Amino acid sequence: MFGDIMGMMGKIKETQAKVEATKKRLNTVLIDEKSSDGLLEITLTANRQIKNISIADDLLNDKEMLEDYLVNTLNKVIERATNINENELAAVAKEGMPNIPGMDLFK
């Protein structure tokens, strides 16, 4: 029994290390999102850190339109980044979880 607990603890620590490594790797995964007409482009990491915003001159003359473009495009790219982030981290967590009865949270 004690060996099982030590084995599970080791597995949990190993999984935590893999999760941290995955989080670091997700900082290097870039997601680009453009407005439908290409006037606004936003680049985010999979950890949802903004890396770049490119705004066409045409949008600079219309504050309301620019704000709408930013809201819509940011929401789209954040949703995509969140999906990638959650899927990657869930896969690592599920792979590393010891088989504990009643602990099927990641299935």
N, C-alpha and C positions, 0 to 999 in steps of 0.2 A: 504493500500500500504506500509506504513512504517513498519508495523508488518511483512509483507512478506519479506522485505529487511533484517530486523533484523533476521528473521528465516533463510534466506539464508546465512547470514554472520555466524550465529551459526553453520549451517550445514557445511560450508566451513572450519571453524576452527576445527570442529570435524573430518572432513575428513583429514585435515593436520595432526592432532594428530595420526589418524589411519595410515597415510602414514609413519610418523616417527616411529611408533611402528612396522610397517611392515619392514622398513629398518633395525631396530635393530634385529628383528627376523631373517631376511635374513643373518645376520652375523653368525647365528648359523646353517644355512643350509649348509651342506658340500657336495660338488660334487667331486667325484673321477673320474679320467680318466686315463686309462692305454694305453700304446702303444699296438699294436696288438699282440706283442710277450711278453708283460708284463715286458720288461726291464726298462721301465720308467713309474712311476706313479706320478700323480700330484693331489693334493687336493686343491680346491678353495672354498671360501664361495660363496653364491649366490650374494654377493655384490662384487664379483670378487677380493677378497683379497687372495693371495696365502698363504696356511697354511702349505703345505708340498710338497716336491719334493723328490722322492726316485729313485735313479739311480743305476742300476745293475752294478757290477764291469766290466762286458763285454763292457759296453759303454764307460768306462773311458779310454780305450785304443785307441778310434777312435773319435777324436775331431769333425770331419765333421759329422759323423753319430750321435753323441750326439747332435750337434746343430740342425740337421734335426729333430731328435726325439723331442727335446724341442719345436721347432717351431710348428710342427704338433700337438703334444699333447696339448700344451698350447692353440693353436687356437681352438681345439675341446672343451676343458673344458671351455674356456672363452665364446664360443658361447652358450654352454649349460647353463652356469651361467647367461648370459645375457637374454636368453629366459625365464628362471625361474624368474629372477628379474623383467623384463618388464611385464610379465603376472601377477605376484603377485601385483605389484604396479598399473597396469592398472585396475585390478579387484577392488582394494580398492578405487581408484579414481572414477571409474564409479559408484560404489555402493553409494558413498557419494556425487556425484554431484547433486546440485539442478536442477530441470527441468526448465532451462532457454531457452526460444525460440531462435533458431538459434545457440545454444551452444551444438551441438551434436558431439563434438570432440571425445568423448570416446565411441561412439556407433559403 
